[in-house]
Amino acid sequence: MTAIASHANARPGLNVGAMLKEAGLTALVALALTFPLVGLRTVDVGSRLTITTRFDEVLISVLLVFVGRIGLILTREGHALPVLVVSLVVAVAAWFAPLPSEILRVITIAGAAVLAIRAVIAVRRDRSTLSQQERDRAMDRLGARVQDAAMWIGPIAVVFAIALPFMPFASRSVVDIGILILTYIMLGWGLNIVVGLAGLLDLGYVAFYAVGAYSYALLAHYFGFSFWLCLPLAGLLAAFSGLVLGFPVLRLRGDYFAIVTLGFGEIIRVVLLNWAVFTGGPNGISGIPRPSFFGIADFDRRPPEGEIAFHQLFGIAFDPMHRIIFLYYLILVLALLVNFFTMRIRKLPLGRAWEALREDDIACTSLGINRTNIKLAAFTIAAMFGGFAGSFFATRQGFISPESFTFIESAIILAIVVLGGMGSQIGVVVAALIVIGLPEAFRELAEYRMLTFGMGMVLIMVWRPRGLLAHRDPTILLHPRRSARQQQADSEAGA
């Protein structure tokens, strides 16, 4: 802190008073947030609840916010090098110094690492002197490069996903987290058709997720259908529900459309909750059949009479991980099929019409495109993919209830699409790893886990409001765009 202050005083043009005022206001906001969330804690003692205080952790948290804000201000004003040095020193000191709790140690090291990364970027590219518009253009160029590199990033990621269950660190929990992340990647790719390509704000996507899950559960419960028969039926029923909803509401625009989709999601949840005779109501449906190995073998140690077990079919020892690994590959294949379909349809007239609708619906209409039909197609296809994911969720859990399909699920899926960059397939993968993977990986942080996650989401959206890899160029161009270097060479040749 002393090194930063002395360096700040040595550099002319730095308003130390304004810097301290801004950092103080930030620390004050942090105090208002951490005092009730961190400073006060309810503890169950015997048969009653008591409140314990942790004001030392509040004080340290506020101090960290104050120092971190000063570091960001100095980086912004062109003093990135001393910020980098001090950040590295703080990270090393936090690693070895005694702190009141391990949570504060993790937060201190993470905060120092963020400051160090920000300072390295500023030192290397001199971005501390760039305007916000120039920073946005630089991030757009980064998103374009990532999209161009998807030709080799995608296959590498697929190979890693295929090999993950057999890696040395792939325990049961790792594979379970992988299944969860892939499920949300599939849901994100499905919603990306509506939000990213067609430009429609859908706040009720969880409704189609619920329709797919309950379609499989009810068909299996009342008619004894297998998973492989119910999987396409669940997708078709979800698509039909999207078609039924789409006809009356897709003529709406903007906020009105978003409100109607939000209402539809709540209607589905309330129906499932109150139609107890048919859906089980709040008790849900349990005993949902697990998928077999393509109807050939079962994954139980002792399968029913007349059926063969998976380990007997291949002559291997029984292992309960066989079912988990099969489910992992099943959701991986489903997600890759959704991605393949989306990438192919973007180059077809329907996909190009979605992009035109996203950019300017009035111009889209002037070209003779039926906006209602185009919106309906996006809504129906996205609903079908949500139904497939819901069917997998039901067979994976073995139990579903209306509480699994609340609005927060729609918000998480939408956050994945927006955070990754609307329209970006790779962005959805990156955002799913951040939104779903990181909270699961840092579950040891206990009650601080979601608080840290929320702070990270706010920082990312402040830093990159349009998403991490937002890139709005059309999928197909009439004439290839020339690079900035080619345009500069042409202008010099003309001069």
Buried (B, 14 or more C-beta within 10 A) or exposed (E): EEEBBEBBEEEEEBEEEEBBEBBEEBBEEBBEBBBEBBBEEEEEEEEEEEEEEBEEBBBBBBBBBBBBBBBBBBBBBBBBBBBBBBBBEBBEEBEEEEBEEEBBBBBBBBBBBBBBEBBBBBBEEEBBEBEEEEEBEEBBEBBBEBBEEBEEBBEEEEEEBEEBBEEEEBEEEBBBBBBBBBBBBBBBBBBBBBBBBBBBBBBBBBBBBBBBBBBBBBBBBEEEBBBEBBBEBBBBBBBBBBBEBBEEBBEBEEEEBBBBBBBBBBEBBEBBBEEEEEBBBEEBBEEBBBBBBEEEBBBBEEBEEEBEBBBBEEEEEEEEBBBBBBBBBBBBEBBBBBBEBBBEBBEEEBBBBBBBBBEEBEEBEEEEBEBEEBBBBBBBBBBBBBBBBBBBBBBBBEBBBBEBBBBEBBEBBBBBBBBBBBBBBBBBBBBBBBBBBEBBBBEEBEEBBEBBBEBBBEEBBEEBEBBBBBBBEEBEEEEEEEEEEEEEEEEEEEE
